Amino acid sequence: MAKTFKQLIADMLLSVEEIFPWDLEELMDENPDLLLVDVREINEFENCYIKGSLHIPRGILETACDWDYPDTAPELVKARDRQVILVCRSGNRSVPAAFTMQLMGYKNVLSLKTGIKGWNDSDLPLINSKGETVDPDWADGFLTPPIRKDQLSAN
């Protein structure tokens, strides 16, 4: 039986733990070895991200997690025993990313519940690719793209 994206995420959440933005902020203070991995696309990342994040787009995650590929990210490959927090816009893309990384042997990987949007909604700081602080109101608009009529289900 075919599943919807929401059903797939729900299934994966049976084995993927999530962390709220305010808990992540505290954890970042407590654990300087923590690795934040942002799995959004490059244009999303360049506009606003959490300082210190490693950018690994979801489309290359598996090869970035392993040796011998042009996309290999050595810091990520070596992080199998580190605490890794995966970040996306709303907390949906990071769940399958965390699920995949668990299958690849990562022992302590979590997904940021509510994603960058929730981080911004919690009044936590974002920066852009120029290292400038991003205005939270601007970020809210950027992180809340509209859904067109042709993208809505008939139900």
C-alpha positions, -999 to 999 in steps of 0.1 A, spaced: 0 0 0 13 34 -9 21 59 18 20 96 19 50 117 29 34 124 63 30 86 68 66 79 59 78 106 84 55 91 111 70 56 104 106 70 106 99 89 138 95 55 155 133 53 155 144 89 150 145 112 180 137 149 177 149 179 197 131 213 201 150 245 192 152 257 228 167 224 239 192 225 210 203 260 221 210 246 256 227 215 242 250 237 219 262 255 250 268 222 269 284 202 241 310 221 220 316 188 200 280 188 187 278 187 149 249 206 133 242 195 97 218 215 76 203 194 48 185 222 29 193 233 -6 221 258 -11 198 288 -17 179 281 15 211 277 35 228 309 21 198 330 31 196 319 68 212 292 89 223 285 125 259 296 131 283 267 130 262 245 107 278 222 82 259 224 49 252 190 34 222 191 10 199 161 14 205 150 -22 242 141 -14 239 131 22 247 95 18 279 101 -3 289 129 21 287 104 50 311 80 33 347 80 20 358 78 -16 332 102 -32 335 137 -46 309 147 -21 327 132 9 326 155 39 355 143 62 341 160 93 308 142 88 323 108 79 344 110 112 313 120 132 297 85 137 303 86 174 296 124 178 262 139 186 248 151 152 217 173 149 201 174 115 183 206 104 160 215 76 133 242 70 104 226 90 117 194 105 105 170 77 135 165 55 158 161 85 138 131 97 146 108 67 181 122 68 185 111 104 169 77 96 194 72 68 224 82 89 213 57 116 213 30 89 248 41 80 261 36 116 257 71 132 250 64 169 237 97 182 217 116 155 187 137 162 164 158 140 155 194 149 117 194 154 101 224 136 135 230 118 149 264 111 114 279 110 109 268 146 144 281 156 134 315 141 100 314 157 117 308 191 136 341 185 170 323 182 196 339 159 202 331 122 230 343 100 234 345 62 263 335 40 279 369 45 279 363 83 253 389 89 225 385 114 192 378 96 161 398 105 136 374 121 106 390 103 123 386 70 133 350 78 97 342 88 86 353 53 114 334 36 107 302 57 70 302 50 66 297 13 30 298 0 13 266 -13 -3 272 -48 -38 260 -56 -24 233 -80 -3 219 -51 -33 213 -29 -51 179 -27 -87 176 -38 -97 164 -4 
